[in-house]
Amino acid sequence: MQQFNRAAAALGRRAHGAAHRRGGFWRAYSARPAAVRDDAERPKVTIRTIQKLYAEGRPLAMMTAYDYPTAVACERAGVDMVLVGDSLAMVALGHEDTSQITMDEMVHHSRAVARGTRSAFLVTDLPFGAYHTDEASAVNNAIRMVKEGRAEAVKLEAGRRAAAKFDAIVNGAGIPVVGHIGLTPQTAVALGGFRVQGKSIGGAQSLVDDALALQDAGCFVVLLEAVPSLVAEAITRLLSVPTIGIGAGPATSGQVLVLSDMVGLFDRFTPKFCRGFADLGPRMASAVAEYKQAVRAREFPVEGTHTYAMSAATEDKWRAHVQKHYGLELGSAPAAAAQTLLIRPVQAEAAAAPESS
């Protein structure tokens, strides 16, 4: 375990790429890059940081992110850990469950999140099928997620039966691993759907056995989903590594929520354990409707506010050029009149370039 902690702590220092300057310039096109915290503002969170917070009894804050904007939001908020969860299959890609997302898609989204994550520790799910066949495929996919997806750790939904795969990834490849037990959405059908796990004595003991096995296999964090609070408390007190809860009560070492659930952007259902901290879905729809109405009423864009201009001299030359070659008088009426304009050259010079300014 100590050997793993040393290796994992070193891996946790892996940078997400060279810093780049983001201020002092203007982009004259559709999007500007959002500002991300400078490294000097907050030290990089590593496994050592996580262990220190755990030892001090300070709850860990983890949040899911699926793309650059959500990663930047998490980074600005100062969360300790960012999880690229395969829940994005449902809340970002519209699938019915999480089992349908591919390894290529998870790598793609992990890379996007990594670009916006500078200080938080980045964990990415290995999707269904990426580690279910043999140890070699589990290790190879974990390595790929670190190399291509720029993850600092991977998360696997499995218990003690997969302990050998956890061990191979951690101690064989040197990649930190988060174990995920309780409700495991990738195999929810086998569990009878999205149901609370560990409600019986036997079920609770099985979760304890899973958690201890994952700790012994080298997991530096164990995530508990949809389990009774007393079961999560027992596991948390029995382990010597942090637990992260989602629907596991307040006694865990930290918490994680799905961002889309937390801010009201996923409208199919909201889990009982999710607290809504915002309701952005209706606000987003309202903003789009307001935009549509502004377009219909020709209230957007506003000339001079949302537009670009030539120099006055060039504008005069351009008006003259268009009038001469196409018979159009610019600036005299809205461009989209009710009638359809058939534009034909007034003379052969129509194909000629405008006079240079």
MIGUTI-326944 format. One record per residue: x, y, z of N, C-alpha, C, O in turn. Coordinates in steps of 0.2 Angstrom, whole numbers, plus 5000, padded with zeros to 4 digits. Layout:
N
XYZXYZXYZXYZ...
END
This chain:
357
500449945000500050005000500450065000500350114996501050065004501450125004501850134998501850194995502050074994502350084988501850114983502050154979501250094983500750124979500650204980500650244976500550214987500450284988501050334986500950384983501650304986502250344983502150354976502250404973502050294972501950304965501350344963501450384958500850334966500250374965500350444966500050494962500650464971500750534973501150564968501050624966501650534965502150554960501750564954501750614950501250514952500850524946500350584946500250614942500150594953499650644954499950714952499550764951500650724952500950784950500950794943501150854940500750754939500750754931500450814929499850824931500750864925500450924923499950914917500050864914499450954916498950954911499250984905498850994900499851004905500151044899500351114901500151134906500751144896501051204898500451254898499951254895500551304903500151354904500151404898500651414895499551434896499551484891499251544893498751544897499451604891499151664892498451674889498351654884498051704893497351714891497051784891496551794889497451824893497151894894497551944889498051924885497252004888497552054884497452054877497852084873496952014875496852014867496152004866495751984871495952014860495252014858495151974852495551974847494651924852494551884846493951914842493351924845494051924836493451954832493051894829492951904823492851844832492451794830492051764835491951794840491751704834491151684838491251664845490751674849491851654847491951634854492651654857493151644853492651674863493251684866493351634871492951604874494051614873494151564878493951584885494151644886493651544888493451564895494151564899494551524899494151614904494751614908494751554913494251544916495351524914495451474919495851504925496351544923495751474931496251504936496951494934497151444931497351544936498051534935498351484940498051484946498851444939499151394943499351424950499251394955499551494950499751524956499151534961499251544967498551534958497951554962497851494967497551504973497951434965497751374969498251314967498351304961498551284972499051234971498751174967498151164968499051134963498851074960498651024965499051014970498051004965497750944969498150884967498050864961498450844971498750784970498450734975498050744979498650664974498450614979498650634986498350624990499250664986499450684993499050734996498850735002498750784992498250834994497650794996497350815002497450754993496850714994496950675001496450675005497450645002497650605008497650655014497450645019497950715013498050765018497350795020497250795026496950805015496250825017495850775021495550785026495950715019495650655022495850645029495450635034496550655030496850645037496650705042496550695048496450765039496250815043495450815044495250855048495150765041494450765042494050815038493450835040494350845033494050895028493650865023493950825019492950865022492650835017492850855010493050915008492950805005493150814999492550824994492050794995492650874990492150894985492350874978492850904975491950824975492050804968491450824964490850824967491550844958491050854953491150834947491750824944490650814943490750784936490750844931490550894932491150834926491150874920491250834914491550784914490950864909490950824902491250864896491350834891491450924897491750964892492151024895492151024901492351064890492751114893492451164897492651184902491851194895491451234899491251214906491351244911491051144907490851124913491551114917491551124923492051094914492751094918492951154920493151164926492851214916493051274919492651294925492851324929491951284924491551294930491751264936491751294942491951194936492151164942492851194944492951194950493251214939493951234941493851304945494151314950493451344942493251414946493051404952493151444957492551354953492251344960492751314965492651314971493351284962493851264967493751194970493951174975493351154966493251084968493951044969494351064965493950994973494550954974494650904968495250894966494150874966494150824961493650834956493050854957493850824949493350824944493350754941493850724940492650724940492550664937492250664930491750694930492550634926492250634919491950564919492150514918491250564921490850504923490550484916490350524912490450414916490150384910489350404910488950384906489150444916488450464916488350514910487750534908488950544907488850584901488450554896488150584891488450484895488150444890487350464890487050474885487150474897486350494897486250564897485850594894486650604901486450674903486750724897486550774896487250694893487550744888487450714881487450754876487450644880487350614874486650584873486450564867486250584878485550564877485350494876484850474875485850444878485750374878485350354884485250394889485050294884484550274889484950254895484650254901485550234894485950204900486650224899486850244893487150204904487850224903488250164899488750184898487950114898488250054895488450064888488850034885488150114885488150124877488750174875488950174869489050204880489650244878490250204877490350154880490650234872491250194870491850224873491850274876492450184872493050204875493250264871493550314874493150264865493350324861493050394863493350444863492350384864491950444867492250464874492250524875492350414878492650434885493350474884493450524888493750444880494350484879494250554876494550604879493850554871493650624868493450674874493650734874492950654878492750694883493250714888493250764891493650664890494150674895494650724893494850764897494850724887495350774884495050844885495350884886494350844883494050914883494050934890494150994891493850894895493850914902494550934904494650984908495050894902495750904904495950974902496351014906495751004897495951064894495751124899496051174900495151114903494851164907495051144914494851184919495351094916495551074923496251084924496751054921496451134928497151154929497351134936497951104937496951144941497151124948496751064951497151024955496151054949495850994952496150934949496450924944496050874953496250814952495750774947495150774949495950754941495550724936495550654936495950614935494850624937494750554937494250544931493750584930494350494927493950474922493750404922494150354924493050394921492750324921493050284915493150304909493250224916493250174911492550144909492250124914492350144903491650134901491550054901492050014902490950034901490749964901491049934895491049954889491349874896491749834891492449854891492849814888492749904894493449924894493849884899494449884898493549854903493949814908493649744910493849714915493149724907492749674909492949604906492749554908493449604902493649544899494249504902494149454905494749544902495349514905495849574908495649634907496349554912496749604915497149644910497249704911497349614904497749644899497349704896497649764895496749694894496349744891496149804896496149854895496049784903495949834908496549874909496449934909497149844909497749884909497849934903498049994904497749904897497849944891497450004891497650054888496749994892496250044892496450094897496350154896496650074903496850124908497450164906497450224907497950134903498450174900498250224895498550274895497850194891497550244885497250304888497250354886496850294893496450344896496950404899496750464899497450374902497950424905498350454899498450514899498550424894498950444889498550494884498750554883498050464882497650504877497050554880496950604878496750524886496250564889496450614894496150654897497150604896497450654901497150644908497250694911496950584909496650574916497250564921497750544919497150584927497650574932497450504936497850474940496850484935496650414938496050394934495750434931495950334935495350304932494850274937495050254942494250264935493750234940493450174937493250174931493350124941493050064938492450044943492550054949491950024940491350004944491349924944491249884940491649904950491749834951491949824959492149864962491749764961491949744968492549694968492949694964492449654973493049604975493249554969493749534969492749544965492849494960493349524955493649484951493349584954493849614949494449644953494849684950494649614959495149644963495849634959496249674959495849584955496549564951496649624946497149634945496049644943496149694938496349764941496749794938496049774947496249834950496949834952497349884951497249774954497949774956498349774950498849804951498149744945498549754939498649824936499149844934498149864937498149934934498549974939498950014937498449964946498750004951499549984951499950024950499649924953500349904954500749874948501349884948500349854943500649834936500849894932501349904929500349944931500450004927500550064931500750114927500450064937500650124941500150174940500250234941499550164939498950214937498550214943498250154945498350264947497950274952497250254950496950264945496850214955496150194953495750214959495850204965495150234957494550244961494050184960493850164954493850144965493450094965492750124966492650164970492250094963491550114963491050054965491050004961490750054971490349994973489650024975489550084975489149984976488549994978488149994971488149944968487750044970487350044963487950064958488250114958487950014953488450024948488050034941487849984939487950094939487550104933487650064927487250044923488350044926488550004920488149934920488049914915488049914926487749844926487049844930486849804934486749904930486149914934485549864932485149844936485549844926485049794924485149724928484649694930485749704929485849644933485649654940485549604944485649714942485549734949484749744950484549764956484349744945483649754945483449824944482949844946483949864940483749934939484149974944484549954947483950044943484350094948484050084955483550124956484250044959484050024965484550034971485150024969484350054977484750054982485049984984484749934983485749984985486049924987486249924994486349974997486349864997486549855004485949865009486149885014485349855007484849865012484749805017484449815022484949745015484949685019485649675023486149705021485649635028486249625032486749595027487349615027486549545023486949515018487249555013487849555011486749605010486949645005487449695008487949715005487349725014487749775017488449745019488949775017488549675021489149645022489549635016490149635016489149625010489449615004489849675002490349674999489549735003489849795001490449815005490949835003490449795012490949795016491549755013492149785013491449695012491949655009492249675002492849675001491749704998492049734992492449794993493049804990492249834998492649894999493349885002493849905000493349835007494049815010494449775004495049785004494149745000494549714994494849764990495449754987494449814988494749864984495249904987495749924983495249914993495749954997496349904997496949934995496349844998496849804998497249794991497849784990496749804985497049804979497349864977497649874971497349914981497749984979497350044978497550094976496650034978496250094977496350154982496350134988496450214979496650264984495950304986495950344991495450284983494750314985494250264983494350224978493750254987493150204985492550254985492350284990492150244979491550284978490950234980490950184978490550264984489950224986489350264984489150314985488950224980488350254976487650214979487650154979487250254981486550234983486550174988486350124986486850184993486850134999486650175005486650235006486350135010486050165016486650205020487250185020486450255023486950295027487350255032487950265032487050215036487350175041487850125037488450115040487750095032488250055028488850095026489350075027488650155023489250195021489650225027490250225026489350235032489750255038490150195040490750215042489950135041490350085043490950075038491450065040490750075032491350065027491850125028492450115028491650185028492050245029492550235035493050245035492250205041492650205047493050145047493550145050492950095043493350035042493950045037494450015038493850085032494350095027494950145030494750185034495450145027496050195029496150235022496650275022495650235018495750275012495050315012494550285014495050375008494350415008493850375004493950335000493250385007492650365003492250425000492250485003492050424994491650474991490950454990490850394987490450484993489750464992489350504987489450564986488850464984488350494980487750454982487650394979487350484986486750444988486950404994486650344994487450414998487750375003487750405010488050385014487450465010487350495017487950545018488450555014487950575024488450625026489050605029489450645031489150535031489650515034490250495030490850475033490250495024490750485019491350535019491150595022491850525017492450565017492350625012492650675013491850625007491750675003491150654999490850605000490950704994490350694990490450704983490950744981490050674979490050694972489350694969488950654972489250744964488550744961488650754954489150774951488150734950488150744943487950814941487450834943488350844938488250924937487650934934487250984936487450894929486850914925486150904930485750934929486250854934485650844939485650904944485150934946486250924946486350974951486051044949485751084953486151054943485951124940485351124936485151174932484951064936484351064932484351064925483951084921484851024922484951024915484750954912484750944906484550904916484350844914483650834916483450834922483150824911482450824913482150764913481550754914482450704912482150644912481950624919481350594920482350624924482250614931482750644935483350654933482650654942483150674946483150624952482650614955483750594953483850554959483650584965483750644967483350544970483250564977483750594980483650644984484350574979484950594983485250664980485650694983484950684975485250744972484850804974484250814975485250854977485050924979485150964973485650974970484551004971484651054966484851124968484551154972485451134966485751204968485651254963485751314964485351234957485051284952484551254948484551194948484251294944483751264939483851294932483451344930484451274929484651314923484251294917484251324912483951234917483551204911483051254908483051274903482551274913482051324910482351394908482151424904482851414912483251474910483551474904483551524900483851414902484151414896483651414890483751444885483151374891482551374886482251444885482151464879482151474890481951544890482351594886482151634882483051584887483551624884483551614876483551654872483451544874483451524867482751554864482751584858482251554868481551574865481651654864481351684859481951684869482051764868482451774862482351824859482951744861483451754855483051744849483051784844482651684849482251674843481751734841481651754835481451754846480951814846481351874843481051914839481951884846482351944844482551944837482551994833482651884834482851874827482151884823482251924818481651854825481051864821480851944821480651964816480951974826480752054826481352094824481252154824481852064821482452104819482652154824482952204823482652124830482952164836483652134837484052164842483852084834484552064835484752034828484452004824485452054826485952094829485752164828485452194824486052204833485952284832486552314829487152294831486452344824487052374820487452424825487152464828488052414824488552454828488752414835489252424838488252374838488352344844488652274843489052254846488352234838488452164837488752154830488852104828489052214827489252204820489952234819490152274824490252224813490852254811490852294805490352284801491252344805491152394800491852404796492352394798491752424790492352444786492452524788492152554791493052544785493152614786492652654782492352624777492552714784492052754780492152764773491752754769492752774771492952774764492852714760492652714755493052654764492952594760492252574760492052544755491852594765491052584764490752614758490352594754491052684757490752724751490952684745490552684740491552664744491852624738491452564737491252544731491252524743490952464742490252474740489952434736489852524742489152544740489152554733488752534729489652594731489652614724489852554719489552544714490252504722490452444718489752404717489652384712489452394723488852354722488252384718487952344715488252454719487752484715487852474707487452464703488452484706488752484699488652414696488352404690488852364699488852294696488252254698488052204694487852274703487252224705486652264705486052234706486652334705486052374705485752374712485152394712486152364717485852364724486052424727486652444727485652454731485752514735485852484743485352474746486452484745486552454752486352504757486352564757486052474763485852514769485252554768485052584773484852534763484152574762483652534764483052564766483652464765483152424768483452364771483952344770483052324775483252264778483452214772483152214767483952174773484252124768483752074767483652054761483352054771482851994770482152024769481752024774482052054763481352074762480852014761481151964760480252034760479751974759479851944752479751884752480051984747480051964741480751934740481251944743480851884735481551854733481851894728481551914723482451914729482851954724483251914720483551864722483151924713483551884708484151934706484051984703484751924709485251964708485651944701485851894700485651994697486051984690486552044689486352094691487052024686487552084685487252134680486852114675487352194682487152254677487552254671487252274666488152234672488552234666489152184667489152154672489552174662490052124662490552134668490852084670490652194670491052214675490852184682491252194687490352144682490052124689490552074692490552074698490952044688491351994691492052024693492451994697492152094692492752124694492752134701492252144704493352134704493452144711493352214713493452264709493152234719493052304721493652334721494252304721493652404720494252444720494552434727494252434732495252434727495552434734495452494737495452544734495452484744495352554748496052584749496152634753
END
